[in-house]
Amino acid sequence: MIILRHCESEFNRLYNLSGRDPHVPDPALSAQGQDHAYALVDELSHKGINRILVSPFTRALQTATPIARALDLTPQITPLVRERGMYSCDIGSPASTLAQDWPDLDFAHVPEQWWSPQPEPDHALSLRARQFRQTMRQTRHDGQTLVVSHWWFLLELSGQSLENGDWLHLSP
């Protein structure tokens, strides 16, 4: 699989300026993040990706969208790969709102409040990462899966810190 940290969000941009939580729930990508998401199409379009799993957070959905369009794929909403509940940006939008904002995606299996409580304990994050790895190992899938997720979750999953828009290959 290929794991990808979402591109720069408005939360990331503002946090990097002040060093403080700017109180922006479920932020969209910044202008730089949007440009980066489109640039990822060139980087990833020749990697054999034929399935995209994406966190329900807006920044992850916006990162996955240009890649999915270029590959003619429909991202699969995967709450298990959501961000750890720590900051204001880790408060998501209700599933009904997301379904209205993203009418081409299937949110039917997503609970109305799907994000993690704050602060999410270490053991809960670790359990989610283990469950995701197990699911990926048990799922027979030909081709390459792209997983669009977040810093804390990807750190737990891979042991590596990824910057916004960074990606790497990872065995389940």
trRosetta pair geometry for C-beta under 8 A, 3 or more apart (Angstrom, degrees):
i j d omega theta_ij theta_ji phi_ij phi_ji
1 136 6.3 -54 -33 -156 144 140
1 144 6.9 139 -121 -168 37 68
1 145 4.5 -31 -119 71 95 96
1 146 7.3 162 -171 -89 79 20
1 147 5.7 34 165 -11 126 112
1 169 7.4 146 82 -155 38 58
1 170 5.7 -32 73 68 88 82
1 171 7.7 129 25 -117 79 18
1 172 6.2 73 0 -57 120 88
2 44 7.1 159 126 -134 162 112
2 47 6.2 28 -45 147 152 151
2 49 6.8 -64 29 -88 131 109
2 144 6.1 36 -10 171 104 114
2 145 7.2 -172 28 92 68 48
2 146 4.9 -21 70 -109 104 68
2 147 7.0 178 87 22 50 72
2 167 5.6 24 173 176 102 118
2 168 7.1 -179 -151 94 68 24
2 169 5.7 -42 -98 -96 70 56
2 170 7.4 124 -120 18 22 79
3 147 4.9 -25 -111 68 67 107
3 149 6.5 -35 -161 30 96 114
3 154 5.4 147 159 -131 133 110
3 157 6.6 166 -110 100 158 138
3 158 6.2 -145 50 -49 157 134
3 162 7.4 -150 116 -38 104 160
3 167 6.4 177 89 -148 45 70
3 168 6.1 -11 55 59 88 72
3 170 5.1 13 -6 10 114 132
4 40 7.3 77 -150 -156 142 147
4 44 7.7 -18 -78 -84 142 149
4 63 6.9 -173 128 143 120 130
4 146 6.2 6 -1 -173 122 97
4 147 6.8 165 24 81 73 52
4 148 5.0 -26 75 -105 106 66
4 149 7.3 128 72 25 53 65
4 162 7.9 -167 -159 160 28 155
4 165 7.5 -16 -172 -154 94 32
4 166 7.5 -179 -145 95 57 38
4 167 4.1 -17 -98 -96 78 107
5 149 6.7 -51 -106 80 51 64
5 150 6.5 72 -140 -135 81 20
5 151 6.0 49 -136 -73 130 60
5 154 5.6 -102 -77 14 92 160
5 162 4.1 170 -19 109 131 121
5 163 6.9 174 69 93 144 24
5 164 6.0 -114 116 -118 111 31
5 165 6.6 -47 81 1 84 18
5 166 5.5 22 32 53 111 77
5 167 7.3 -154 15 -74 64 57
6 9 6.7 29 121 -46 124 103
6 29 7.5 -137 167 -89 104 98
6 33 7.6 20 150 -162 85 123
6 55 7.6 -78 -48 47 122 123
6 57 7.3 -82 -47 90 161 117
6 59 4.5 87 159 133 152 98
6 60 4.6 -96 -77 -88 125 59
6 62 7.7 69 -156 64 112 83
6 63 4.3 -156 -138 -20 72 150
6 148 6.2 77 -76 176 75 94
6 149 7.3 -122 -27 96 86 18
6 150 6.4 -7 9 -90 108 65
6 164 6.7 -37 99 -143 57 80
6 165 7.6 -26 136 -63 27 52
7 29 5.5 30 85 -132 105 123
7 32 7.8 -156 163 116 110 69
7 33 3.8 140 124 -159 103 80
7 34 7.3 168 101 -49 145 21
7 36 4.2 161 -138 85 130 119
7 37 4.7 -112 -3 -57 149 83
7 40 7.4 -132 -63 -26 118 131
7 59 7.3 -145 61 -179 63 92
7 62 7.6 -91 47 104 107 97
7 63 4.8 162 4 -104 89 106
7 164 5.3 70 -160 168 34 101
7 165 4.4 42 -105 -70 75 97
8 12 4.8 -128 -153 83 73 136
8 13 5.9 81 165 -56 114 88
8 29 6.6 88 84 -157 56 79
8 30 4.9 -39 117 34 102 115
8 32 5.2 1 61 91 140 103
8 33 3.6 -137 67 -72 68 98
8 36 6.5 92 13 19 91 145
8 164 4.3 79 -64 148 64 164
8 165 7.1 -33 -21 -23 72 109
9 12 4.8 106 50 4 71 98
9 13 7.1 -132 99 -3 41 86
9 24 7.9 177 140 107 111 131
9 27 4.3 109 167 97 118 117
9 28 6.7 159 -149 98 85 25
9 29 5.6 -81 -106 -106 55 41
9 30 6.3 111 165 -20 15 82
9 33 5.9 59 -68 -70 32 169
9 59 4.1 -46 -85 -105 120 140
9 89 6.5 117 101 -146 150 137
9 164 7.7 -152 -4 -122 66 132
10 13 5.5 -51 -145 36 35 114
10 14 6.2 27 159 -12 68 108
10 22 7.9 -109 135 85 84 144
10 24 5.7 -118 102 163 107 163
10 27 4.2 -139 51 -171 94 127
10 28 6.0 44 -10 62 115 67
10 29 7.4 111 -27 148 73 11
10 30 5.2 137 -79 -75 53 79
11 14 6.2 -63 -146 44 26 103
11 15 5.8 26 158 -20 66 114
11 22 6.2 -169 -133 48 61 110
11 24 4.7 -156 -82 70 85 119
11 27 4.2 -175 -23 7 95 151
11 59 7.8 -78 25 -55 109 147
11 87 7.2 127 -176 120 137 132
11 88 7.1 -170 -121 80 125 91
11 89 3.8 12 -97 -80 173 134
12 15 5.8 -58 -139 40 25 111
12 16 6.2 26 161 -20 63 109
12 27 7.9 -165 1 85 71 146
12 30 7.0 -106 65 -15 95 123
12 33 7.5 113 52 -68 129 130
12 164 5.9 80 -175 -66 170 141
13 16 6.1 -60 -152 34 23 109
13 17 6.8 21 151 -18 60 107
13 30 4.4 98 -38 -78 140 149
13 32 7.2 136 -90 35 120 117
13 33 7.7 -109 -44 -25 112 112
14 17 5.7 -56 -153 33 36 113
14 18 6.4 -7 164 13 70 111
14 22 3.8 9 121 -44 137 161
14 24 6.7 112 38 -11 145 138
15 18 6.7 -79 -141 54 26 84
15 19 7.0 66 178 -104 62 13
15 20 7.0 -142 -131 70 64 30
15 21 6.8 2 -104 -103 103 35
15 22 6.0 -117 -62 -11 66 102
15 87 7.9 0 -92 -168 141 159
16 19 7.9 34 -146 -65 18 51
18 22 6.7 120 39 -74 136 94
21 87 5.1 -165 -118 -152 116 102
21 88 5.4 123 176 1 115 106
21 89 8.0 -142 -148 -10 91 87
22 88 7.3 -120 73 55 51 137
23 88 4.6 164 -127 -84 39 171
24 27 4.4 41 133 -74 118 113
24 88 5.8 108 43 110 37 121
24 89 5.9 17 83 -82 81 82
25 88 5.4 -92 -69 167 62 84
25 89 6.8 173 -129 -110 27 27
25 91 4.1 -50 -133 78 109 109
25 92 7.6 -127 176 -45 97 6
25 93 7.7 127 136 -64 105 67
26 57 6.0 -155 -133 -148 79 77
26 58 5.0 89 168 3 92 112
26 59 7.8 -162 -172 -12 54 86
26 89 7.0 138 -59 -161 19 53
26 91 6.3 -87 -30 95 83 63
26 92 5.1 85 -83 -143 117 37
26 93 4.6 150 164 -33 176 85
27 58 6.8 -146 96 70 26 119
27 59 6.0 30 87 -55 75 115
27 89 5.3 -42 5 -125 106 100
28 58 5.4 -63 -91 133 58 129
28 59 6.6 153 -156 -80 20 69
28 62 6.2 82 -158 -34 75 159
29 33 3.4 -143 -168 104 97 123
29 34 4.8 137 109 -58 128 70
29 37 6.3 -48 -125 -24 169 132
29 58 8.0 -137 -21 129 68 88
29 59 5.6 124 -66 -133 70 75
29 62 4.6 -140 -12 109 117 142
29 63 6.8 138 -76 -61 131 75
30 33 4.4 101 46 4 71 105
30 34 7.1 -130 93 -6 39 83
31 34 5.7 -49 -150 32 32 112
31 35 6.7 32 152 -16 63 103
32 35 5.7 -54 -151 37 34 111
32 36 6.3 35 151 -20 66 107
33 36 5.5 -54 -146 37 32 113
33 37 6.4 39 153 -26 65 101
33 59 7.2 -48 167 -149 152 97
33 62 7.5 61 129 110 113 125
33 63 7.4 -69 172 -82 100 91
33 164 6.6 -74 -109 169 97 135
33 165 7.5 -163 -136 -54 68 112
34 37 5.7 -49 -149 29 32 114
34 38 6.9 27 154 -13 62 102
34 62 7.0 -61 -100 162 77 122
35 38 6.0 -59 -156 37 33 107
35 39 6.4 33 148 -20 67 108
36 39 5.4 -54 -147 36 35 114
36 40 6.6 47 151 -31 65 98
36 164 7.1 69 105 131 165 100
36 165 4.5 -76 160 -94 132 150
37 40 5.8 -45 -157 19 32 117
37 62 6.3 -91 -84 137 168 77
37 63 4.8 -140 -112 -129 112 51
37 65 7.2 32 162 53 136 84
37 66 5.2 129 138 19 93 126
37 67 7.6 -104 -179 -24 80 90
37 165 7.4 -123 -71 -107 52 105
38 41 6.0 -29 -173 0 45 115
38 66 4.9 -139 -99 -141 57 169
39 42 6.3 -47 -173 29 51 107
39 43 6.9 44 138 -12 72 108
39 165 8.0 29 71 -163 109 138
40 43 5.2 -59 -149 43 48 114
40 44 5.5 12 163 2 82 117
40 63 7.4 35 26 -173 157 84
40 66 7.0 119 62 82 94 117
40 67 5.9 -46 109 -68 109 111
40 165 6.4 -142 -68 -155 119 95
40 167 7.6 100 -142 -17 117 135
41 44 6.7 -75 -135 50 19 89
41 45 5.4 32 172 -46 64 115
41 66 5.2 -89 -57 138 115 106
41 67 5.7 -163 -95 -94 68 59
41 70 4.5 130 -147 -34 115 162
42 45 6.4 -35 -118 12 19 114
43 167 7.5 141 127 39 131 132
44 47 5.2 -48 -160 8 60 127
44 49 6.3 18 163 -13 101 141
44 67 5.7 -8 82 -130 135 122
44 146 6.8 58 -174 -102 139 140
44 167 7.0 25 -82 59 118 170
45 49 7.8 -85 -127 33 28 113
45 67 7.4 -154 -75 -142 73 75
45 70 5.4 -77 -102 135 118 132
45 71 6.4 -165 -130 -69 76 91
47 144 5.6 -101 134 91 90 165
47 146 7.8 94 88 -72 133 107
48 143 5.6 -156 156 -154 94 78
48 144 4.3 102 96 1 90 119
49 52 6.8 45 170 -68 120 84
49 67 7.3 -14 93 166 159 115
49 71 5.9 -58 89 -118 104 164
49 73 7.3 -86 129 -19 98 159
49 143 7.2 90 -160 160 17 107
49 144 4.8 -69 -89 89 49 105
49 145 7.3 84 -141 -130 77 11
49 146 4.7 11 -136 -29 131 112
50 71 7.5 -150 -104 169 42 128
50 73 6.9 174 -163 -94 38 130
50 142 7.6 -9 62 101 143 71
50 143 3.7 -11 28 147 122 160
50 144 6.6 106 12 49 74 61
50 145 7.9 -54 61 -80 61 51
51 73 7.0 -175 -110 -157 24 138
51 76 7.0 -8 -174 2 92 122
51 141 6.3 -58 10 -171 153 137
51 143 6.7 125 -1 94 93 117
51 144 7.7 -167 37 98 79 41
51 145 4.6 -29 79 -111 106 80
51 146 7.2 178 92 26 53 68
52 64 5.5 133 167 -159 137 119
52 67 6.8 140 -99 103 144 114
52 68 5.4 -98 27 -87 159 98
52 71 7.7 133 -36 66 120 138
52 73 5.4 119 2 119 110 135
52 74 7.9 -156 50 103 105 26
52 75 4.3 -61 100 -109 114 76
52 76 6.7 159 87 17 58 73
52 145 7.5 161 -91 -164 25 64
52 146 4.7 -16 -112 68 75 103
52 147 7.9 169 -160 -82 53 27
52 148 6.7 16 -174 -8 99 109
53 75 7.3 132 -116 -166 11 81
53 76 5.3 -32 -106 70 62 100
53 78 4.2 18 -175 -11 99 149
53 81 6.3 105 133 1 109 149
53 145 6.2 21 -3 178 106 112
53 146 7.2 -178 29 90 65 51
53 147 4.9 -12 68 -111 104 72
53 148 7.2 -177 91 24 52 68
54 60 5.2 160 -174 142 92 107
54 61 6.0 108 146 -91 138 55
54 63 7.9 174 -136 70 118 91
54 64 4.4 -58 -95 -37 141 161
54 75 4.4 3 5 180 129 132
54 76 7.0 145 21 68 76 46
54 77 6.4 -45 74 -107 84 45
54 78 6.3 128 55 25 30 92
54 81 7.5 -122 -177 75 15 130
54 147 7.7 175 -79 -159 41 43
54 148 4.4 1 -115 57 83 111
54 149 7.9 -163 -144 -64 43 55
55 60 4.0 72 60 47 96 173
55 61 7.8 -108 84 -42 63 69
55 78 6.6 -57 -79 74 40 77
55 79 7.2 75 -143 -122 61 32
55 81 4.9 -115 -71 98 87 87
55 82 4.8 129 -146 -98 109 50
55 83 6.8 69 -167 -23 158 72
55 148 6.4 -117 14 104 82 75
55 149 5.2 105 -33 -118 120 58
55 150 6.2 14 -20 -23 169 101
55 153 7.7 152 -78 33 135 160
56 60 7.3 47 52 63 12 124
56 61 7.1 14 -158 -50 33 112
56 77 5.4 48 -82 -161 89 107
56 78 7.9 -166 -35 57 77 35
56 79 5.7 -5 -6 -91 119 76
56 82 6.5 -22 34 -91 85 107
56 92 6.1 46 103 -153 106 143
56 93 7.9 -132 146 55 102 81
56 95 7.3 -45 -160 -101 152 75
56 98 5.9 -23 -171 -124 104 168
56 107 7.4 87 -123 -120 122 104
56 110 6.0 111 -84 -140 149 148
56 114 5.8 49 42 83 153 143
56 115 7.9 -123 74 -67 114 81
57 60 4.7 83 66 9 87 105
57 61 7.0 -161 92 -7 42 88
57 82 6.5 120 -28 -139 102 83
57 83 6.3 24 -34 0 151 110
57 89 7.9 53 -156 160 136 83
57 90 8.0 -54 -97 -125 136 45
57 92 5.8 -110 -94 -109 71 97
57 115 7.7 78 -76 -97 92 113
57 150 7.1 53 29 -62 149 125
58 61 5.6 -57 -145 39 33 112
58 62 6.1 29 158 -17 68 108
58 93 6.5 63 -45 -1 106 126
58 98 7.8 -145 -76 -111 77 96
58 101 7.7 -33 -110 122 103 154
59 62 5.9 -54 -143 39 28 109
59 63 6.4 31 154 -22 62 106
59 89 7.8 10 -9 -176 140 116
60 63 5.6 -53 -148 34 33 112
60 64 6.3 27 156 -16 66 108
60 148 4.8 142 -168 129 92 104
60 149 6.5 18 -120 -104 134 21
60 150 6.9 -73 -68 -54 120 86
61 64 5.9 -60 -147 39 29 107
61 65 6.4 45 154 -44 63 101
61 75 7.2 178 -131 79 68 157
61 98 7.7 177 -52 -152 160 109
61 102 6.1 -89 -169 -83 146 147
61 105 7.5 -89 -137 -26 119 167
62 65 5.7 -36 -145 8 32 121
63 67 7.7 8 144 2 61 116
63 148 5.4 173 91 -161 115 132
63 165 7.5 -155 -137 -96 122 69
64 67 5.8 -76 -161 48 45 109
64 68 5.5 43 151 -26 84 114
64 75 4.8 62 142 -86 142 148
64 146 7.6 152 -126 115 96 121
64 148 4.4 -131 -68 3 105 164
65 68 5.7 -58 -140 37 27 111
65 69 6.3 26 163 -18 64 106
65 75 7.6 -72 -80 -13 50 134
66 69 5.7 -53 -146 37 31 111
66 70 6.3 31 157 -19 65 108
67 70 5.8 -57 -149 37 29 110
67 71 6.2 6 159 1 65 114
67 73 7.9 -24 123 50 76 117
67 146 6.8 -99 136 114 147 169
68 71 6.2 -72 -144 50 26 97
68 72 8.0 -126 164 52 57 1
68 73 4.7 -105 -147 75 74 84
68 74 6.6 73 -172 -109 126 18
68 75 5.1 -77 -86 -40 146 91
69 72 7.4 23 -173 -76 30 40
74 104 6.8 -131 -129 146 107 97
74 105 6.8 168 -176 -106 95 66
74 106 7.9 62 150 -3 127 97
75 105 6.3 -18 70 -116 90 119
75 148 7.4 -37 -137 26 134 128
76 106 7.6 -18 -133 54 60 106
77 98 7.9 110 -122 137 146 141
77 105 5.9 98 -44 164 111 118
77 106 6.5 -146 14 79 112 64
77 107 5.8 25 26 -98 170 63
77 109 7.5 165 80 62 108 96
77 110 5.7 -50 127 -56 136 129
78 81 4.9 37 109 15 110 108
78 147 7.6 -65 66 -138 152 88
79 82 5.3 -9 -169 -31 59 117
79 110 5.8 139 -47 -127 122 92
79 111 7.6 23 -71 27 172 86
79 114 4.5 -104 -124 175 138 124
80 128 5.7 176 -168 -165 75 95
80 131 6.2 -120 -152 99 130 114
80 132 5.1 159 137 -80 124 99
80 135 7.4 75 95 15 171 154
81 128 8.0 166 -85 157 31 114
81 132 6.1 96 -76 -115 81 148
81 147 5.9 -149 -129 -174 159 107
81 148 7.8 109 120 77 140 43
81 149 4.2 -99 165 -99 108 117
81 150 7.7 147 151 13 75 83
81 153 5.8 123 -168 151 58 154
82 92 7.3 -57 -145 -59 132 136
82 114 6.9 170 -59 130 153 96
82 115 6.0 -159 173 -121 150 63
82 116 6.4 172 103 -20 124 96
82 128 8.0 -72 48 -176 79 155
82 149 7.6 -130 -85 -144 8 88
82 150 7.0 10 170 10 36 131
82 153 6.8 150 88 -58 31 148
83 86 7.7 -92 148 19 104 94
83 89 7.5 -12 84 113 163 93
83 90 4.9 -121 101 -117 118 96
83 115 7.8 -5 60 -144 81 100
83 116 7.5 -123 95 20 56 117
83 149 7.5 152 -69 177 64 75
83 150 3.6 -42 -88 87 91 171
83 151 7.3 34 -128 39 103 70
83 152 5.9 89 -161 40 73 109
83 153 6.0 -117 -110 -16 38 110
84 90 6.7 -44 95 -131 43 148
84 116 6.2 -47 -156 56 38 157
84 120 4.8 -140 -167 58 78 131
84 125 4.9 -4 -103 -98 115 128
84 150 7.4 -153 7 102 67 128
84 152 3.6 -70 9 109 120 154
84 153 6.3 175 -34 -53 81 73
84 156 7.9 113 -56 -19 123 134
85 90 4.7 164 -124 136 46 132
85 91 7.8 67 -135 -70 93 57
85 115 6.3 115 -85 154 105 93
85 116 3.4 -139 -24 96 111 97
85 117 5.5 168 81 89 167 25
85 118 4.1 -127 155 -78 107 66
85 119 6.2 173 105 -147 86 33
85 120 3.9 113 41 -32 90 102
86 90 5.6 93 37 -2 58 155
86 118 6.4 159 -90 -134 14 97
86 119 5.6 38 -110 -130 61 89
86 120 6.9 -73 -52 25 71 89
86 152 6.9 140 -9 -52 133 154
87 90 5.3 105 56 0 62 103
87 118 7.9 -175 -4 -127 14 133
88 91 6.0 -42 -169 12 49 111
90 115 6.3 152 160 -175 68 127
90 116 6.8 -37 164 55 116 95
90 118 6.6 128 89 -84 121 111
91 115 6.1 151 -140 92 32 161
91 118 7.6 -48 -68 -32 88 131
92 98 7.9 -17 166 -52 107 128
92 113 7.6 146 65 -151 105 56
92 114 6.2 -42 68 64 156 84
92 115 3.8 168 2 -46 110 125
93 97 4.5 -104 165 87 109 129
93 98 5.3 136 94 -56 112 87
93 101 7.5 18 119 11 158 144
94 97 4.7 93 62 5 82 103
94 98 7.1 -152 96 -4 43 87
94 112 5.1 -8 -158 -177 98 79
94 113 6.5 -40 -112 -74 77 61
95 98 5.5 -55 -146 39 35 112
95 99 6.2 40 154 -24 67 104
95 107 4.8 168 -171 165 94 122
95 110 4.2 171 -117 103 129 106
95 111 6.4 174 -25 101 140 27
95 112 5.0 -110 27 -113 104 36
95 113 7.9 -104 -11 -39 92 23
95 114 6.1 86 -59 -21 105 119
96 99 5.7 -49 -146 33 31 114
96 100 6.8 31 153 -17 61 103
96 107 7.9 -176 -78 111 27 140
96 112 6.3 0 -13 -126 97 91
97 100 5.8 -56 -155 35 33 110
97 101 6.2 23 152 -12 68 111
98 101 5.6 -61 -142 45 32 107
98 102 5.7 -16 170 25 72 111
98 105 7.7 -58 149 81 97 124
98 107 5.4 142 95 -95 109 154
98 110 7.4 -34 67 92 139 154
99 102 6.7 -70 -123 62 21 77
99 103 7.0 61 167 -101 58 51
99 105 7.6 -130 -118 80 55 83
99 107 4.2 -122 -75 44 95 135
100 103 6.9 1 -155 -69 25 86
102 105 4.3 -8 139 27 115 118
102 107 7.4 107 75 -38 109 119
106 109 7.2 39 137 9 100 93
107 110 4.5 -56 -167 31 76 124
110 114 5.1 -39 -176 -67 92 149
111 114 4.8 146 62 -81 84 78
116 120 4.1 0 152 -80 137 131
116 124 7.0 136 -146 127 124 133
116 125 7.9 20 -123 -78 165 79
117 120 6.2 131 69 -84 61 70
120 124 5.2 -115 -180 80 91 128
120 125 5.7 102 125 -53 118 95
121 124 4.7 95 62 2 83 103
121 125 7.3 -153 96 -2 45 85
122 125 5.9 -62 -154 39 33 109
122 126 6.1 31 153 -18 69 110
123 126 5.6 -54 -144 40 33 114
123 127 6.2 38 155 -24 65 105
124 127 5.7 -50 -147 33 30 114
124 128 6.7 32 153 -18 62 103
125 128 5.8 -54 -152 34 32 111
125 129 6.5 30 153 -17 65 106
125 152 6.4 -76 -143 150 143 111
125 153 7.0 -137 -158 -98 98 62
125 156 5.3 -154 147 -73 105 162
126 129 5.8 -56 -149 37 32 110
126 130 6.3 31 154 -17 66 106
126 156 6.1 -141 -94 -160 53 126
127 130 5.7 -55 -147 38 31 110
127 131 6.2 32 154 -20 65 107
128 131 5.6 -54 -146 37 30 112
128 132 6.3 31 155 -20 65 105
128 153 7.1 -64 107 -128 125 101
128 156 7.8 61 73 104 91 150
129 132 5.8 -53 -148 35 30 111
129 133 6.5 32 153 -18 64 104
129 153 6.6 173 -82 -161 95 69
129 156 4.2 -138 -56 125 153 112
129 157 4.7 -151 -145 -79 110 68
130 133 5.8 -53 -148 36 32 111
130 134 6.3 32 154 -19 65 107
131 134 5.7 -55 -147 37 30 112
131 135 6.3 33 153 -21 64 106
132 135 5.6 -53 -148 36 31 113
132 136 6.3 30 154 -17 65 107
132 157 6.8 -44 81 -107 132 118
133 136 5.7 -59 -149 38 30 110
133 137 6.3 29 154 -20 66 107
133 157 7.0 168 -60 -142 100 86
133 172 5.3 152 -154 -175 68 78
134 137 5.7 -55 -147 36 31 111
134 138 6.2 19 158 -12 65 112
135 138 6.0 -65 -145 43 27 104
135 139 6.0 22 160 -21 66 113
136 139 6.0 -56 -136 35 27 108
136 145 7.3 -147 -134 62 107 154
136 172 3.6 -154 110 -122 119 139
137 172 4.7 -168 -63 121 71 125
141 145 6.1 41 114 -49 151 116
149 153 4.9 -100 166 85 128 128
149 154 5.2 150 90 -55 117 97
149 157 7.7 64 81 5 161 148
150 153 5.0 74 62 22 84 106
150 154 6.5 -172 82 -6 34 97
151 154 6.2 -69 -141 42 18 103
151 155 6.1 21 162 -22 62 110
151 161 7.1 18 -158 -150 94 73
151 162 6.7 -152 -115 62 65 78
152 155 5.7 -55 -147 34 27 113
152 156 6.5 25 156 -15 63 107
153 156 5.8 -58 -153 38 31 110
153 157 6.1 27 152 -18 66 112
154 157 5.4 -54 -139 41 34 113
154 158 5.7 -6 172 14 71 114
154 160 7.5 -52 142 75 93 76
154 162 5.4 -35 115 20 144 125
155 158 6.8 -74 -129 54 18 81
155 159 7.0 49 -175 -117 55 12
155 160 6.8 -134 -119 74 57 31
155 161 5.7 17 -101 -91 107 60
155 162 7.6 -146 -64 11 71 79
157 170 7.1 59 136 160 105 163
158 162 7.7 53 57 -32 144 111
158 168 7.0 106 -151 73 156 126
158 170 5.3 -91 -103 -108 108 140
160 168 6.8 3 80 31 153 156
162 166 4.0 -156 -166 79 91 118
162 167 7.3 60 -150 -75 139 25
162 168 7.1 -141 -95 1 121 107
163 166 4.7 90 52 -21 70 123
